[in-house]
Amino acid sequence: MFPIHENLKGKVAVITGGSGVLCSAMAKELGRQDVKVAILNRTLEKGQKVADEINHSGGEAIAIAANVLETDTLYKAKEQIINRYGKIDILINGAGGNHPDAITSEETYGPDEKAEKAFFDLKEEGFSKVFDSNFTGSFLACKVFGDALLEQSGSTILNISSMSAYAPMTKVPAYSAAKAAINNFTMWLSVHFANTGLRVNAIAPGFFLTTQNENLLLDENGGHTSRAKKIINNTPMERFGDPNDLIGTLLWLVDSDYSGFVTGVTIPVDGGFMAYSGV
């Protein structure tokens, strides 16, 4: 159980992709911290499940159907949130994911081998979809909600990056490129708004089991794939992350009493993965 951050009480957070494994854990903790939470998802029912859990636990949350790549739905969501809560203090850009058409079947190219899906088989539509959902959607959400954030003191944007932003993972070129763009955009946006008091940071989770990556990390029997074993072997703490491992960093970054002079950084939460050379 994390300590209560009194400075967060009464604040309003918008979380895109709020029904995902990692972002739903963030949403529930913010609800416990007396933050009013608006969960945005393309599918209302998924977001509503998280909102219901927050409300049943004594917090306050609403679910809104919105697509981060359709600005009209974001503006409608913004209007609904402002009408309900009167302000927005925190934006967490958690929408994203991957797509089969942007994933190679092999880690490296073998010209004499017939790969199920080689680099040359990747579809432009799939690549664009992954880049757009992870990066462009974050840009658009910042654009739509940014002016409301500027009206509040101690407001903050938290983007979701990845270990693949630092050293691209094999098989997932679009996802890796998009997360690298998130890191760069986080720095750019933090400088652009630095004199307003709006802080912009990011969290780069290490390897967590989620619905987006379970097909790469678990076999049909629920055991670790060779890729998962490689990850564990290169994570000094020798395990996958648990969603609660992100909460301390989340609370630190969104609470201006704790991190008021921190902006433009991406914090790895990775069990030592990035620090390990392999030897």
Disulfide bonds with the S-S distance in Angstrom:
none
